[in-house]
Amino acid sequence: MDMSVQPTAEGTPGTRRRAPVRLPGVSRRRTPTVSPSLSHRLDVLALVLTALIVLTGAGVRLTGSGLGCADWPECSVGHLTPALQFHGLVEFGNRLVTIVLTVAVAAAFLGSIFRSPRRSDLMWLSGGLVGGVLAQAVLGGIVVYTKLNPYLVMVHFFATMLLLVDAVVLVHRSTRDYTPGAGHLLVPRPLIRLFYGALALLALVIAAGTATTGAGPHAGDASGQQVAKRLPIALRDMAELHSSLALLLIGVTIGLVVGLHMGDVPERVRRAARILMIVMVAQAGVGYTQYFTHLPALLVEVHILGVTALVIGATRTFLACTYHAPEMLPAPVVLDRPEPSVAIGAH
């Protein structure tokens, strides 16, 4: 009788697995991988450049260089680069920053694809950045062709704020290993609802701010040409609405900070909320100063910087309110480790 043991696919105790058969001349290729630290650095670079494009775009408008390159993607018909004149160089410089940003977000996307271990949430977030930047480039071309239509300029700016939020969330998540469904709140749920209200108010404040800009003197075209149209609303009325919403937002934020300090909340959440409130108050101070000094371009640029910092701070504070446990990795297997000797009778 044949007493041999037939091997199965999983192997049988006491049997030796067969070595895999390799064809001669065929080598096994290794898929390139990206470390989590390198992927995170690429995400941070994408965030920095997204914030920079907000400032350079505002600089184009405030210097009246919005039509410095009147064509797209070329600067002018038959010419990719501008002539040596101020407005064309400023607008073309902003386009160069957009190209660098496109390369950076593409690198962040590739970093998330080849990251080891791979994370689907990071791929979706970085992919959203790539799609958003490409869509923004197309929208920017439409803005140029419509001679800086104020409504499209508002949409262009608001969409950039959404890109900024995406980049902040991407950087935040890339610093942690998330277990799906393992997140839990660090603050009471009523305060989270209040935070939702604050974020909605912040969106309204930004929308009103872009409308105020659309009604203001900084149209974005070269000085004296008066090509770009303005919103058909009085600047004072729009500024009063914008400031009223901003004051309401500050009041809600102060209530949120007080609630966080009264409850059992981690200090890092409280600290983030305090910083957010300080940035918000400083931003309001700059806003009132620029209005009563008749909107000097430099102060308006500082105000745009404040909006950028405010969106980043609000997003980071909201993310700090939730904790995600780190991903549980399997314990390492140690092979050929000698068993410790045990002395008989030892205590």
C-alpha positions in Angstrom: 0.0 0.0 0.0 1.3 3.4 -0.9 1.9 5.4 2.3 3.2 8.6 0.6 1.4 11.9 1.5 0.0 13.8 -1.5 0.9 17.6 -1.2 -2.0 20.0 -1.3 -2.1 23.7 -2.4 -1.6 24.9 1.1 1.1 22.3 2.0 0.9 19.4 4.5 2.6 19.3 7.9 5.8 17.4 7.5 6.1 17.9 3.8 8.4 20.2 1.9 7.0 22.8 -0.5 8.3 22.7 -4.0 10.4 25.6 -5.1 8.7 27.8 -7.7 9.7 27.0 -11.3 11.5 29.9 -13.0 12.1 30.0 -16.7 15.6 30.6 -17.8 16.3 34.2 -18.8 13.2 35.5 -17.1 13.8 37.9 -14.2 11.2 39.0 -11.7 10.7 42.8 -11.9 10.1 44.8 -8.8 7.5 47.5 -8.8 9.0 50.8 -7.7 7.7 51.9 -4.3 7.6 55.3 -2.5 8.1 55.5 1.2 5.4 57.2 3.3 7.8 60.0 4.3 8.7 60.9 0.7 5.0 60.7 -0.3 4.2 63.1 2.6 6.9 65.5 1.5 5.4 65.6 -2.0 2.0 66.3 -0.5 3.4 69.2 1.6 5.0 70.6 -1.6 1.6 70.5 -3.3 0.0 72.3 -0.4 2.7 75.1 -0.4 2.3 75.7 -4.1 -1.5 75.7 -3.9 -1.3 78.4 -1.3 1.3 80.3 -3.5 -0.9 80.2 -6.5 -3.6 82.0 -4.5 -1.2 84.8 -3.7 0.3 85.1 -7.2 -3.2 85.1 -8.7 -4.2 88.0 -6.4 -1.0 89.8 -7.4 -2.0 89.6 -11.1 -5.3 91.2 -10.3 -4.0 93.8 -7.9 -1.3 95.0 -10.4 -3.8 95.2 -13.2 -2.1 92.4 -15.1 -5.0 90.2 -15.7 -4.9 90.9 -19.5 -1.1 91.2 -19.7 -1.4 87.9 -21.7 -4.6 88.4 -23.7 -4.5 84.9 -25.2 -4.3 81.3 -23.8 -2.4 79.1 -23.6 -0.1 81.4 -25.5 0.5 84.9 -24.1 -0.5 86.5 -27.3 -1.4 85.3 -30.8 1.7 83.5 -32.2 3.8 84.2 -29.1 4.1 81.9 -26.1 6.1 84.3 -24.0 5.3 87.9 -23.3 7.2 91.0 -24.4 9.4 92.7 -21.9 6.6 94.7 -20.3 5.4 94.6 -16.7 1.9 93.4 -17.0 2.7 90.6 -19.4 5.6 89.4 -17.2 3.4 89.3 -14.1 0.6 87.3 -15.8 3.1 85.0 -17.5 4.9 84.4 -14.1 1.6 83.3 -12.6 1.1 80.9 -15.4 4.6 79.5 -14.8 3.7 78.9 -11.1 0.6 77.1 -12.4 2.8 74.8 -14.4 5.0 74.1 -11.4 1.9 73.4 -9.3 0.7 71.0 -12.0 4.0 69.0 -11.9 3.9 69.0 -8.1 0.4 67.6 -7.8 1.1 65.0 -10.5 4.2 64.0 -8.4 2.0 63.8 -5.3 -0.5 61.6 -7.2 2.2 59.3 -8.4 3.7 59.2 -4.9 0.3 58.0 -3.5 0.0 55.4 -6.2 3.4 53.8 -5.6 3.3 54.4 -1.9 4.0 51.4 0.3 1.6 50.6 1.9 -0.9 51.9 -0.6 -3.8 54.0 0.7 -6.9 54.5 -1.4 -7.9 57.7 0.5 -4.6 59.3 -0.4 -5.0 58.4 -4.1 -8.4 59.9 -4.2 -7.3 63.1 -2.5 -4.2 63.6 -4.6 -6.1 62.6 -7.8 -8.7 65.3 -6.9 -5.8 67.9 -6.8 -4.7 66.9 -10.3 -8.2 67.1 -11.7 -8.8 70.4 -9.9 -5.6 72.1 -11.1 -6.3 71.1 -14.7 -9.9 72.3 -14.4 -8.6 75.6 -12.9 -6.2 76.1 -15.8 -9.0 75.7 -18.3 -11.2 78.1 -16.2 -8.4 80.6 -16.1 -8.2 80.5 -19.9 -12.0 81.2 -20.0 -11.6 84.1 -17.6 -9.0 85.6 -20.0 -11.2 85.1 -23.1 -14.2 86.7 -21.3 -12.1 89.8 -20.4 -12.1 89.0 -16.7 -15.8 88.4 -16.2 -16.3 89.1 -12.5 -18.6 86.2 -11.9 -16.0 83.8 -13.4 -13.3 85.4 -11.4 -15.3 84.7 -8.2 -15.8 81.1 -9.2 -12.1 80.8 -10.0 -11.1 82.1 -6.6 -13.6 80.0 -4.7 -12.5 76.8 -6.6 -8.9 77.5 -5.6 -10.1 77.6 -1.9 -11.6 74.1 -2.4 -8.3 72.9 -3.8 -6.6 74.3 -0.8 -8.9 72.4 1.5 -8.2 69.2 -0.5 -4.4 69.8 -0.1 -4.7 70.3 3.7 -6.7 67.1 4.1 -4.2 65.2 2.0 -1.2 66.4 4.1 -3.1 65.7 7.4 -4.0 62.2 6.4 -0.6 61.4 4.9 1.0 61.9 8.3 -1.1 59.1 9.9 -2.1 55.5 9.2 -5.9 55.3 9.2 -7.9 52.3 9.9 -11.2 52.5 8.0 -14.1 53.2 10.3 -11.9 53.6 13.4 -12.3 57.3 13.9 -14.0 58.8 16.9 -14.7 62.3 18.0 -12.5 64.1 20.5 -15.1 66.8 21.2 -18.8 66.8 22.2 -21.1 66.3 19.2 -22.9 69.7 19.8 -19.6 71.5 19.3 -19.1 69.6 16.1 -22.5 70.9 14.9 -21.4 74.4 15.9 -18.2 73.9 13.9 -20.3 72.9 10.8 -22.1 76.2 11.2 -18.8 78.1 11.5 -17.5 76.4 8.3 -20.7 77.3 6.4 -20.4 80.9 7.6 -16.7 80.9 6.5 -17.8 79.9 3.0 -20.4 82.7 2.9 -17.8 85.2 4.1 -15.4 84.2 1.4 -18.2 84.3 -1.2 -19.2 87.8 0.0 -15.5 88.8 0.0 -15.1 87.8 -3.7 -18.2 89.7 -4.5 -16.9 92.8 -2.7 -13.7 92.5 -4.8 -15.9 92.2 -8.0 -17.5 95.5 -7.1 -14.3 97.2 -6.1 -11.7 99.1 -8.0 -9.2 96.2 -8.6 -10.7 94.8 -11.8 -7.5 93.1 -12.9 -7.0 94.8 -16.2 -4.3 97.2 -17.0 -4.7 100.6 -15.4 -6.6 103.0 -17.6 -8.0 100.5 -20.0 -11.3 99.8 -18.1 -11.8 96.6 -20.0 -13.1 94.3 -17.2 -16.6 94.9 -16.0 -17.6 95.3 -12.4 -20.5 93.8 -10.5 -23.7 96.0 -10.6 -23.8 96.7 -6.9 -22.4 99.4 -4.7 -19.0 98.6 -3.1 -20.2 100.0 0.2 -23.3 97.7 0.4 -21.2 94.7 -0.5 -18.5 95.6 2.0 -21.1 96.0 4.8 -22.6 92.6 4.0 -19.1 91.0 4.0 -18.2 92.6 7.3 -21.5 91.7 9.0 -21.0 88.0 8.0 -17.4 88.2 9.2 -18.4 89.6 12.6 -21.0 86.8 13.0 -18.3 84.2 12.1 -16.0 85.7 14.8 -18.8 85.5 17.4 -19.5 81.8 16.5 -15.8 81.0 16.6 -15.5 82.6 20.1 -18.4 80.5 21.3 -16.7 77.4 19.9 -13.4 78.2 21.6 -15.2 78.8 24.9 -17.1 75.5 24.6 -13.9 73.6 23.8 -12.2 75.0 26.9 -15.1 74.1 29.1 -15.3 70.5 28.0 -13.0 67.5 28.3 -11.1 68.2 25.1 -7.4 67.5 24.2 -5.2 70.5 24.5 -4.1 70.3 20.8 -7.7 70.8 19.7 -8.0 73.9 22.0 -4.7 75.3 20.8 -5.8 74.9 17.1 -9.1 76.7 17.9 -7.3 79.5 19.7 -4.9 80.0 16.8 -7.9 80.0 14.4 -9.6 82.7 16.4 -6.5 84.9 16.5 -6.1 84.6 12.7 -9.7 85.5 12.2 -9.6 88.6 14.4 -6.4 89.7 12.7 -8.0 89.2 9.3 -11.0 91.3 10.3 -8.6 94.1 11.4 -6.9 94.1 8.0 -10.2 94.1 6.3 -11.5 97.2 8.1 -8.1 98.9 7.6 -8.0 98.3 3.9 -11.6 99.6 3.5 -11.1 102.8 5.4 -7.8 103.4 3.6 -9.5 103.0 0.2 -8.3 99.5 -0.7 -4.5 99.9 -1.2 -3.2 97.0 -3.3 -0.6 95.9 -0.7 -3.2 95.6 2.1 -5.6 93.7 -0.2 -2.8 91.3 -0.9 -2.2 90.9 2.9 -6.0 90.3 3.2 -5.8 87.5 0.6 -2.9 86.0 2.6 -5.1 86.1 5.6 -7.9 84.3 3.8 -5.5 81.6 2.8 -4.2 81.2 6.3 -7.8 81.2 7.6 -8.9 78.3 5.3 -5.9 76.3 6.2 -6.4 76.9 9.9 -10.2 76.1 9.8 -9.6 72.9 8.0 -6.8 71.8 10.3 -8.8 72.6 13.4 -11.8 70.6 12.1 -9.6 67.6 11.3 -8.0 67.8 14.8 -11.5 67.2 16.3 -11.4 63.6 15.2 -9.0 60.9 16.2 -8.1 57.9 14.0 -6.3 54.9 15.6 -3.2 53.9 13.7 -3.4 50.9 11.4 -2.7 47.6 13.1 0.1 45.9 11.3 0.8 42.2 11.7 3.5 41.3 14.2 6.8 40.4 12.7 7.7 36.8 12.4 11.1 35.8 13.7 12.6 32.6 12.2 15.2 30.3 13.6 15.1 31.9 17.0 16.4 29.5 19.7 14.1 28.7 22.5 15.3 30.0 25.9 16.5 27.2 28.2 14.6 26.7 31.4 16.4 25.5 34.5 14.4 22.8 36.3 13.5 23.9 39.8 14.2 27.6 39.2 11.8 30.1 40.7 
